């Protein structure tokens, strides 16, 4: 009976004994679908952040915040690193409140006729002209400050969404070969603090069980030496493991390739910085996109060439599939459509405050923002990952 069960469990065994062809049955993945590439989440969130810089309309910014929050709520994994979204939301709220507080205390260059309150004004010397402390606080000034503060808050929330959705360990693993030294350094730095905290907690608990003090200067001195000793032992073990795996060994690359790699990488990074500045400012919208694309292409070519000097293999690399293209494309689509809307109808995306009018919701830019919800429907349910 046990033999029949074993034979039933191995359908290829009978065919092998009969001389027929056998095929290795591929092992099923632990989860039904491969997780989304972390770079796709970052491209999606950066697209939303770029769209947020194109408008000060509070209704469109609220739609961007709602779209990012919905995707995070439905696809955030239970890993510890995914809890950072709440911290970014709190930081965004603090930035908005600070922006309003500075407007109340220092005033605003925006003229207004609807006075909300009048604060005692402190006279300043002549060399501080243009700055005032106190005085009239108008509704127009507060509204202008609130619009700009909400834009910055939305940008922070979009970055927080990427931090909550993309695993930092998998993102570092996906770095190109030319940056693997930086990736290893960041991984070591990220893992050092948790090990240090666990060592301190373990040693303090051991001292309490022995009836010895674990607080104050004496307890700190008694705990510090074992913690440093453990950190040194881990450093030596890590160095030995890295040397055994060939860390730091490079391949022979011609000098011409090295010079070309350096020129492409540095020039591409300068182009990315200039293009990003152009996208974030209204004056540089004309040259921002082409300079950013050219700089990104040059930097990617340099990183690709630089990867030749560091031959290495990847363990279970994250695939960039159709879902990754859809997620990254949805963020890029929102950014492109909002940029186009800002150029064609700037009044709708930048509502005025003088005279004081209520902002309206433009229809097709609002429909473009809803494109940011595409990851909620094309990305599978999250699975728990190691922190």
Buried (B, 14 or more C-beta within 10 A) or exposed (E): EEEEEEEEEEEEEEEEEEEEEEEEEEEEEEEEEBBBBBBBBBBBBBBBBBBBBBBBBBBBBBBBBBBBBBBBEBBBBEBEBBEBBEEBBEBBBEBBEEBBEEBBEEBBEBEBEEEEEEBEEEEEEEEEEEEBBBBBBBBBBBBBBBBBBBBBBBBBBBBBBBBBBBBBBBBBBBBBBBBBEEBBEBBEEBBBEEEBEEBBEBBBEEBEEEEEBBEEEEBBEBBEEBBEEBBEEBEEEBEEEEEEEEBEEEEEBEEEEBEBBEEBBEBBBBBBEBBBBBBBEEEBBEBBBEBBEBBBBBBBBBBBBBBBBBEEEEEEEBEBEEBBBBBBBBBBBBBBBBBBBBEEEEEBBBBBBBEEEEBEEBEEBBEBBEBBBBBBEBBEEBEEBEB
